[in-house]
Each structure stands twice: as structure tokens, then as C-alpha cells.
Amino acid sequence: MTLLRRHLGVFLAGILCATGLPFAAPPPADAAPGVSRVSDIRAWTNEIYTRVAIDTEEEVSWQANTLRADPARGLPPRIFIDIRGAGIQDEILRKPVEVRNGLLRQVRVGRFDRETVRVVIELERESTYRVFALPGPFRIIVDIDGEGEIPVPPPPPADSAVPAAPTAIPPPVESPRVAALQPAPIRKHPVRVMIDPGHGGKDPGAIGPTGLKEKDVVLEIGRKIREKLSRSGEFDVRMTRDEDVFIPLEERTAMANKGRADIFVSLHINASRNQRAEGFSTYVLSRGASNREDLELAARENGVPIRRFQGVKFIIDDMFTGARKNESLRLAKTVNDAVVRHVSTRYPGVHTLGLKQAPFYVLVGARMTAVLVEASFISNAREESRLRDPSCLDGIADGVVEAIRYYGQNGILAYSDY
């Protein structure tokens, strides 16, 4: 159940042949200078969920496939990723990572032939999975679901255009008074909340006119939310980061999934080339956006140009449907309304941009109700000044806390069995 962040290596040819996959012995020279290499493999796992990230130095051509279990030969079900024209870093260890937690058995890397590196994920049982790539830097992501929630997506069409977000009206949010008359869900565990302060470390996020950094503001807000939610004992609150460190986007989502969070809230501060832009907004995941500004925001938060959204949008369509999206829409609207109301008591006339949708990578693959908050514009001198005021940060935190408490008492998915 611990985070695995280990280099994986090449088996001896005899051991590899025994696995049932036709690996070839590695060539004397791994790859020519300048050729992309598998530089690291990272994994986050528990007995029902695993995310594996395969890091390469540049964009590579890859293909994923599976092999069924072969009991007669003692071979488990396997997912394998073939990466063409790539090498393997010399530092990668020459042994597999053993997991054996009920879902994942081990992960290993070797050469299939002189042109192909193969990453093999051995499973304890048949499981559904999804494989997709994220750019900037390039990495291949494998999500494995032991409960059968992840369907295998079709290959993305060649069209690279990013369509608009589908029109979606969130389910009505009852007032607390009406909801109080309804029977509360049976609570099987404290509501698990993962707070994700965006950016950090080498990534400052957006920077205001006088130098205020997004990464610092959202960390302070996250700490306030955790402190306020933890007072009652009804919530198990965790943070993806509690200091000024850099965490890749895919790792943040994996931490929430691995921790079996019921609610995931990613905290950010908006920015715009228009220095008069202002207001609060809250987003849910979508394959596209309703306007260019929202796409540009998602591109900035993702750290990639808009044109690099190709492919990921189809994964989003495949994953984020039905009840989970409805619950995320419900929570997002509740969060935005509450944040604006609380900040308005300190700063009258606060502007709201409302509930929105966009393709944020940090929300891709989230198994739980998940939203992303853009708490005003740090590029606006007036709003940057507010973000230096602890009372404003308290207002933002109070709004998020109120929404999570309300959702935790009335949400459908907040009390999952897992």
C-alpha cells in the first residue's frame, strides 16, 4: 500500500522467457545518443486500484495490449506496453518490483527486440484498465481497476480539434433545511477528503503583479481547510502536499485514488492576460470547454499547449460519465456558491464566474467526486491584494469547508464501501 517510486530493470533472458513473453536479450548499446529513454516507472497501488506512470524523455510511439492468464504455465494476466525506438536508463535496476497486494503482482521492464522496450504489469486477477499519454513531459499512464469500473477505450480518432464542453445542468442542490428532513446516508467511515494545493516547488503557478505566487496562496488555503474540517472528527482530511514541493499532476490524482478519497478538491488561483479579469469559478472535468479562455486556463494548469489535448479528451469521455459527474457538478456548484458568499462578507461585490467545465489533467482518472477551484485572479492587482489578506483566505477556506460538510452529509458517493 506504500507509494512505489522505484527504477525497474531488465531481467536475464532466461528469466524473461519463463514469463511467457518473448523478450530478447538487451543489445550491447542500449540506445544511441538523443534517443528517447524510459527513465523512470512510478506506481501507486492498493488492492483495488493501481496507477503506473512510465516516464520517457521525449514523446514516443507506444501500444498497449493484454495477455490472459495461463494457469497451465503458471502465468498471471498481464498488461504490456510496447514502446518503439526507445532505450532504458542505465540506472534502472535489474529486478522487478514485487507488490502482491491482491491486484498487482509485479511490474518489470525489458527489451522485446532491438527497437522495442516492453513494460509488463503482472496482475493477481483479471482487471479492467485504461492506458493514455500525457505530454509536458511525456509519460504513459496505466490505470488498473480491480472492481471493473474502467472500460477499455477505443483508439482516439485522428482529429485533433478540441470540441466544446457538453452542456450540463447540475442536479438541483436542495437547501440545508429541506435536506435535513431527509434520512441521512449510513456512514461506514469518516468522509475521506483529499485537498490538493496546486503547483509547488519548481512550479510557482501564476504570479501576481507584485510577485505573489499561486503555489504559496493555495498551500495556505489548503492548510486552513484541513484545520477547519478536522475539528469535528467527521472527516479524514489529507493533502497532496503540505510544503513547497513539486508533485506531478498524475501523482496527485493517484494519491487520492490510492487513499480511497470520497472527495477531491484541487485548489488554484486564476490568471489572465486581461488584468481586469476577476471572479471565482469552480470546474469539473470535461473533454472540452465552452470558450477559449477556459481552454487556455486548462492548458496553463496542465503545462501544455492547447493543441496537445488530442487523445486525452476521448479518455475523459470514456471515464467521466453518469453518477460521478453529476455528483461532481453538484459539489462544484455548492463550493462556488459558498466561497463567493463567504468572501463577500469581507469584500462586498465579489464577482462569480460560476460552475464550469474544462479538461484538467489533475482530474483525469479520479475515482471519486472531484472538483477544481479557481479562487479569483492573481493577475488582477485588486484581487492579488485580497489574496495577501488572511481574512480573504479564511473566507475561501470557510466556503470550501461549508460545501464539503453539506455534501458529506447529503452526497450520494461520499459514503462508498471501499
URNORTA-V623705 format. One record per backbone hydrogen bond with DSSP energy under -0.5 kcal/mol. CO is the residue of the C=O (numbers start at 0). NH is the residue of the N-H. If there is no record, write none. Layout:
[[CO NH] [CO NH]]
//
This chain:
[[2 4] [3 42] [8 108] [11 15] [12 16] [13 17] [14 18] [15 18] [15 20] [16 19] [20 22] [27 29] [31 34] [35 86] [36 38] [36 56] [37 88] [39 54] [40 5] [41 52] [42 3] [43 50] [47 145] [47 146] [48 45] [49 143] [50 43] [51 141] [52 41] [52 54] [53 139] [54 38] [54 39] [60 83] [62 81] [64 79] [66 77] [69 72] [69 73] [69 74] [70 73] [74 69] [76 122] [77 66] [78 120] [79 64] [79 81] [80 82] [80 118] [81 62] [81 83] [82 85] [82 116] [83 60] [86 37] [88 91] [94 8] [95 97] [96 106] [102 123] [102 124] [103 99] [103 100] [104 98] [104 99] [105 121] [106 96] [107 119] [109 111] [109 117] [110 23] [112 115] [114 84] [114 85] [115 111] [115 112] [116 82] [117 109] [117 119] [118 80] [119 107] [119 121] [120 78] [121 104] [121 105] [127 144] [129 142] [131 140] [133 138] [137 55] [138 133] [139 53] [140 131] [140 142] [141 51] [141 143] [142 129] [143 49] [143 145] [144 127] [144 147] [148 150] [150 152] [160 162] [162 288] [167 169] [171 173] [174 178] [175 179] [176 180] [177 180] [178 181] [185 187] [190 192] [190 235] [191 261] [191 262] [192 194] [192 237] [193 264] [194 196] [194 239] [195 197] [195 266] [199 202] [201 203] [202 199] [203 214] [205 213] [207 210] [211 207] [212 215] [212 216] [213 217] [214 218] [215 219] [216 220] [217 221] [218 222] [219 223] [220 224] [221 225] [222 226] [223 227] [224 228] [225 229] [226 230] [227 230] [228 231] [233 190] [234 236] [235 192] [237 194] [242 244] [247 250] [247 251] [248 252] [249 253] [250 254] [251 255] [252 256] [253 257] [254 258] [255 260] [256 259] [261 368] [262 193] [263 265] [263 370] [264 195] [264 266] [265 372] [266 197] [267 374] [269 377] [272 274] [273 276] [279 352] [279 353] [280 373] [281 355] [282 371] [283 357] [290 294] [291 295] [292 296] [293 297] [294 298] [295 299] [296 300] [297 301] [298 302] [298 303] [304 307] [305 308] [306 309] [308 312] [309 311] [310 313] [310 314] [311 315] [312 316] [313 317] [314 318] [315 319] [318 320] [320 323] [321 325] [322 326] [323 327] [324 328] [325 329] [326 330] [327 331] [328 332] [329 333] [330 334] [331 335] [332 336] [333 337] [334 338] [335 339] [336 340] [337 341] [338 342] [339 343] [340 344] [341 344] [342 345] [342 346] [346 349] [350 279] [353 281] [355 283] [357 285] [357 359] [358 360] [359 362] [360 363] [362 365] [368 263] [370 265] [371 282] [372 267] [372 374] [373 280] [373 375] [375 269] [375 377] [376 379] [377 208] [378 380] [379 383] [380 384] [381 385] [382 386] [383 387] [384 387] [385 388] [387 389] [388 391] [388 392] [389 393] [390 394] [391 395] [392 396] [393 397] [394 398] [395 399] [396 400] [397 401] [398 402] [399 403] [400 404] [401 405] [402 406] [403 407] [404 408] [405 409] [406 410] [408 184] [411 414] [412 415]]
//
